[in-house]
Amino acid sequence: MEALRGDDPQTIGGYTLVCRIGSGGMGQVFLGESAAGQQVAVSSGLHAWHFTWSAA
């Protein structure tokens, strides 16, 4: 994981972005957090999807 860059969005789809998880040909993947504290992986690129992140 790496810190957000200056040109990265601060939020996507209601999730506050915490850091970058990775990137590739389809865009970037960020660790996001909901207002309730749920952590999710948020993808920005051709398809904007999110997946539940489990820290357990």
C-alpha positions in Angstrom: 0.0 0.0 0.0 1.1 3.6 -0.6 0.0 7.0 0.3 -2.5 8.9 -1.8 -0.9 11.1 -4.5 -1.7 14.8 -4.9 -3.8 14.1 -8.0 -5.8 11.2 -6.4 -9.4 11.8 -5.5 -10.2 12.2 -1.8 -13.6 10.4 -2.1 -15.2 8.0 -4.5 -18.9 6.9 -4.2 -19.3 8.1 -0.6 -16.1 6.4 0.6 -13.2 8.5 2.0 -10.0 7.2 0.4 -7.2 6.2 2.9 -4.4 5.0 0.6 -3.6 3.3 -2.7 -3.7 -0.5 -2.8 -2.4 -0.9 -6.3 -2.8 0.1 -10.0 -2.9 -1.5 -13.4 -4.2 -1.3 -16.9 -7.8 -0.9 -15.6 -7.1 2.0 -13.2 -6.3 2.4 -9.5 -7.5 0.5 -6.5 -7.8 2.4 -3.2 -8.6 1.5 0.4 -11.7 3.4 1.2 -13.7 3.9 4.4 -17.4 4.5 4.9 -18.8 7.0 7.4 -19.7 4.0 9.6 -16.0 2.8 9.5 -16.4 -0.1 7.0 -13.3 -0.5 4.9 -13.7 -1.4 1.3 -11.5 -1.7 -1.8 -12.6 1.0 -4.3 -11.6 0.8 -8.0 -11.4 3.8 -10.2 -11.0 3.3 -13.9 -13.1 1.8 -16.7 -15.5 0.1 -14.2 -16.2 1.6 -10.7 -16.8 -1.3 -8.4 -16.2 -1.7 -4.7 -15.6 -4.8 -2.6 -15.8 -5.5 1.1 -12.5 -5.4 2.8 -12.0 -7.8 5.6 -9.2 -7.1 8.1 -10.0 -10.3 10.1 
